């Protein structure tokens, strides 16, 4: 009995001596050594310690600072800086709204025209119907020099009962539209807004109305600036959405001439994702397919895309790309997103159905 008791005592003392150095080790290394000798701890999960070591940061990582708002000027320039305002007032048909600065994503401004210039444009348009040929020619040239500011009034005049005014206004509208289109791809500014209403995009909704501010005081890195709203084309308050939208694209939206305007503008470098679903049928040919399109019938297809495929482009002159069931990409330039369905070449007018597209923009890199 004494011999057995002595054996247990010796074993216990041996373990104490063996484990004593663990007290001097860091806790993590001590656990490894204890597990190695199989004393007192359950076996670790495979690669547990290695996984923990890989995920532990080596040092503190500071989050990147958000980009300041960017103010795009109508002359092509832009200014980055923080505006001195807490909320933006917008007059809508339902009343005045105050939108907190933190919820603003983008504002696109309708073109402003002062009362004196408006009167001048209206007088020049009336002279387009003058009995004197030279007076009509001089009025056209003066309206060309005024340019885009006169375009909304010229469009209205193109519906005049006076045939001379109607004809000349139609010509001027076409010229100014072409000039506007040629300048649309310059720089990385969001596209302008047609009509008289500004467009205010927030993190929750898009609002149409008139921005009440007459100017913005911008604190830039070079000092304080005061910019008139009339000189602004747009302001991008946030680079990092995310924002989302949903569209229905119909078979009548066929490239190259009938793209669907989503009225959603992307910034240069902005990442976005498109997810599409739905079915298009061409009954006479027993064709049924989804947004990826079909190549079962072969034949010629626009830009060699599959027939009935969902395609997109950024800007009116952008390079078309296949959307299919899902597309993830980055805008190589600023511009409006357009969507279309490639025609079924054997019966372009015989397709029925629609594709539903969900867009999620994720901001710049």
C-alpha positions, 0 to 999 in steps of 0.5 A, a space after each residue: 500500500 505504501 508502495 502504491 501511494 509512493 508511486 502516485 506521489 511520484 507521478 504527481 510531482 513529475 507532472 508538476 515539474 513538467 508543467 511548471 514552465 507553462 506559467 512562464 509562457 504566453 497563454 496561447 503558447 501554453 495552450 499549445 504545449 498543454 494540448 501537445 502533451 494531452 493534459 486537461 484540454 480538449 483537442 483543438 478544431 483543425 487549423 483553429 490557432 492558425 486561422 485565428 493568427 491569420 485573422 488577427 490584424 497586425 496593426 490598426 487600420 484607419 478607415 478612409 475619409 469620404 470624398 468631399 462633394 463635387 460641384 460641376 460647373 456649366 463651363 466644364 470646370 468642377 470644384 470639390 468642397 463642403 457646402 455650408 448648409 445643413 439642409 437643402 430646400 426644394 419647392 415641389 408641387 406638393 410643398 417645400 421639402 427640407 432634405 438633410 445634407 447627410 441624405 443628399 446623393 446628387 442634385 442635377 440642375 435645370 438650366 436657369 435663364 434670367 428675365 432679360 435674356 428670356 425676353 430677348 429670346 422670345 423677341 428673337 423667336 418672333 423675328 423668325 417670322 419677320 417679312 424681311 429675309 435678312 431680319 429672319 437670318 439675323 434672328 437665327 444667328 443671334 439665337 445660335 449664339 445664345 445656344 442652349 439657354 434658348 433651346 427650351 423656348 425654341 422647342 416650343 416655337 417649333 410647334 408654332 402656327 406660323 410656318 416660318 417660325 415653325 420651320 426655322 425653330 425646327 432647324 435651330 432645335 436640331 442644330 442645338 440638340 446636336 451641339 449639346 449631344 457632342 458636348 455631353 461626353 466631355 468630362 465626367 459631369 452628370 448629364 443635365 436636366 431637361 425642362 424647368 425642374 431640378 432633380 434631387 436624388 436622396 438615399 431614399 427617393 428622387 425628387 423633382 422641383 426647384 432648389 430654393 438656394 440661389 448660390 452655394 458657399 463651398 469650403 474648398 482646400 484653397 479657400 471659400 467660394 460662392 457659386 451661383 446655382 445658375 452656373 451649376 450643372 450638378 452636385 455629387 454629394 456622395 460617392 458611395 451610395 449604395 442606391 438602387 432602382 428597378 426597370 422594365 425593358 420591353 421588346 420595343 426597346 431595340 438597338 440601335 435606335 430605340 434604347 430605353 432611357 433609365 434616367 439613372 446617371 452613373 459617375 465615372 468610376 462608379 461600380 454597379 450591378 444589374 440583375 435581370 429576370 423575365 421571359 421574352 417569347 416569339 410565338 410564331 417561331 416557338 422561341 422563349 428565352 431569358 435575358 441571356 438571349 438565344 443563338 438557336 436560330 443563328 442568323 445575323 444579330 445586332 453587334 453579334 449579341 445573342 438574339 433577344 439578349 439584354 444589353 446596356 450602354 453608358 451614355 448615348 455614344 457608349 460601347 454596348 455591353 451584354 447584361 444577360 442575367 447579371 452584370 457587374 462592372 464599373 462605369 468607364 465614364 460618366 453618363 446615363 444608363 440605357 438598356 435594350 433587347 436585341 431584336 429577333 432578326 426573323 421577326 423583330 416585331 413579334 416578340 412579347 414579354 419583358 425583362 425586369 432589371 434591378 440596379 444597385 450602384 455601389 459608388 466609386 472605388 
